[in-house]
Amino acid sequence: MSKPKLNDEEITQRGKELYQNTIRLRVETPENIGKIISINVETGEYEIDDDLLVTSLRLRTKQADAALWTERIGFNAVYAVGGSLVRTAE
């Protein structure tokens, strides 16, 4: 697998911007809250599922070197280690 063209900081910035400005209003629905969304920050394509691996693999089948940003819809983090997830959407 080849390396994405963007560095981690650029992926984070683009992912957050795409989610907040373009995708969020479409996906933060009651049936999606708590699911994982992975976003190809170069194309804006995204996949939603209960499983991070599934969303990532779906996007990578379309573009093997895709720069991906992942969030848990409606929460402040994808996973919590030693803490708890905080709900950001109502």
Stockholm file with secondary structure:
# STOCKHOLM 1.0

chainA/1-90         MSKPKLNDEEITQRGKELYQNTIRLRVETPENIGKIISINVETGEYEIDDDLLVTSLRLRTKQADAALWTERIGFNAVYAVGGSLVRTAE
#=GR chainA/1-90 SS CCCCSSCHHHHHHHHHHHIIIIIHHHHCSTTTTTCEEEEETTTCCEEEESCHHHHHHHHHHHCTTCCEEEEETTBSCSCCSSSCCCBCCC
#=GC SS_cons        CCCCSSCHHHHHHHHHHHIIIIIHHHHCSTTTTTCEEEEETTTCCEEEESCHHHHHHHHHHHCTTCCEEEEETTBSCSCCSSSCCCBCCC
//
